[in-house]
Structure formats: C-alpha cells, structure tokens
Amino acid sequence: MKDYFIGVDLGGTKILTALSNEQGDILNQVYIPTEAEKGQDYVIDNIIKSIDSLLEEENIGREDIKRIGIGSPGPLNIREGLIYEAPNLNWKNVPIGRILEERTGIKVNLENDANAAALGEKYFGAGKDVDNMIYITVSTGIGGGIIIDNKLLHGVKDTAGEIGHMVIMVDGPLCGCGNRGCFEAVASGTAISKKARELAASKPDSLLYKLVEGELAKIDGKILAEAAEKGDELALKIWDEEAYHLGIGIANLLNIFNPEAIILGGGVMKSLDLFKDKMMETLKEYAFASAYNSVEIRKAALGSEVGAKGAIAVAMGG
C-alpha cells in the first residue's frame, strides 16, 4: 500500500489543499475561497470537502492517507494542534488538529505557515543540501523559519522564528504588532511601497511619479522596480535603503545562528538583482567574518508552490 499525504495551506482569503505521493510530488490540488466570515465550522467543512474531492478524483481512500499537514497563521500550539489566534480568520482557540482527526480519521500535523514554507524549501527546494538554514520571505510582511541541525526551531511556546519582529531600527516606524522599528515595518514590501509613495509626493518630476501619472496609490514593488531599472534616482535610493535594512537584519541572523544558507523568498525578492550587491556589502560589514564567509545567499526555489509544498512537508513529518 502506498502512502499519500494531504497538505492544507490555510490563508485568510483562500485555502489550497494538495495531495502528494510519498516522494512529495503533488498529484492534484484545489483552491477554494476561505470565506472566514461564515464561521469556523463552515471553513473546516469546506477543507474536508476539498480533501474528499481530491481523493475521489484520484480514486484514493482516506485509509491511504498517512497524514494531513496544515500551514496556518498563528500563534499556535503545534503539539495540541490548536490555533490560539488567527486574526485574518477571526479564530481563537480552535483545535483544528483534533477536529480534523476526529472527522477524517487521519492524523494531523499543524505548523505556522512561515515555518511550513521553510520546511518546503528545506525538503523540496533551495535547502535540500544543507542542515542549517534560515528561510526569509519578504512580501507584504516579513516572515520565515529557522532550521538548525535539520530541526525546525520552535521555542517554548512555538513562537521562535518571528524574524519580521526583530527590531532593527529603534524608534523606527510603527509595526502592526505595536512595536517600533521591526524588520517588517522597515523592510517589507508594504513598508517600502509606503515610503516610495511618501517621497514621490514631493518629487513630481521623478520617473516614479510619472509612471503612475500622479496616482501614488498605484506605487508598489513592481512599479518601484521598473523605475529603478530605468535609472530613476528616487527609486534607486529606496532600493539602496532596502538593501541596507535587509543586510542589517540578515547580519543579525548570521551572527546568532551561523547557518549554511539564507534562502530568500517572497515578492520583493523578484527584484533581488536590483539590490543584492548593496545588501551583500552591508552584510559583510556587520556580520562576523566567519559567519559571512560560510553562508550562501540563495533565492527560494518553490515560488508559488511554496504553500502547497510546505504543507506537504509538514504532513510528512518535517
């Protein structure tokens, strides 16, 4: 009998459910809207329906599924399979692991979504050949996961690896967590787009301003990259600052964990070529030489598959 695995990437707006074989190859997958406003019972019912529809399409029984892996926003209690709080779902103290196990008869592993992505890159992506790595995703926010000696670092209360809330600028911008100067508040895609809009407002002659015809709300990472590639000084300055802040954050991680690889993912990293050299200069300046010389900076390999592959990695035991 073959072993199959189910991965569930649970998001605030959509849910991806994937079926894989024992090698982690995705055989089939389905997206559904989360519709969290309809309540947790509705959402969980739809997850189960998604699982059953995949199994029916592939002519596989529930008894052939070894485990379900869930990548979820948190904070979580992964040992108890409990979502303490997921603001984008409006969930508190939801024992999703127990509920799914009771209703499907299949064992469930729960993991923070950013940690799940780190496991996906470790087992199926850019980290397959290393034992010690840090995955960082830079998009609307900043998150990630830390793997040391092939084990995901959880901490006492499963909150280790909150990379985005490392303070890199005392008295810096206010973060959504209530603190100031967090990595996320300074260097996320949201943060740099906000800064670009503020600066462009006083620079109507800049290419950045002209590309959006003065509609500053349209400025995002893609527009910022386009302006920089065309030599716009304002855009280049913003990317230089992004490189500096990313370099500071990564240097801190290198000095603490001394990993073999830093794996960079998320939408902002599509523009890595614009700022990598400056980021590496900063990294070299602030990291210990031994840590800097022994690390590889890699782009994530899984792209849009990271949610599915991460959840599958959680199911396979991580």
Buried (B, 14 or more C-beta within 10 A) or exposed (E): EEEBBBBBBBBEEEBBBBBBBEEBEBBBBBEBEBEBEEEBEEBBEBBBEBBEBBBEEEEBEEEBBBBBBBBBBBBBBBEEBBBBBBEEBEBEEBBBBEBBBEEBEBBBBBBBBBBBBBBBBBBBBBBEEBBBBBBBBBBBBBBBBBBBEEEBBBEEEBBBBBBBBBBBBEEBBEBBEEEBBBBBBBBBBBBBBBBBBEBBEEBEEBBBBBBBEEEBEEBBBBBBBBBBEEEBEBBBBBBBBBBBBBBBBBBBBBBEBBBBBBBBBBBBBBBBEBBBEBBBEBBEEBBEEEBBEBBEBBBBBBEEBBBBBBBBBBBBEB
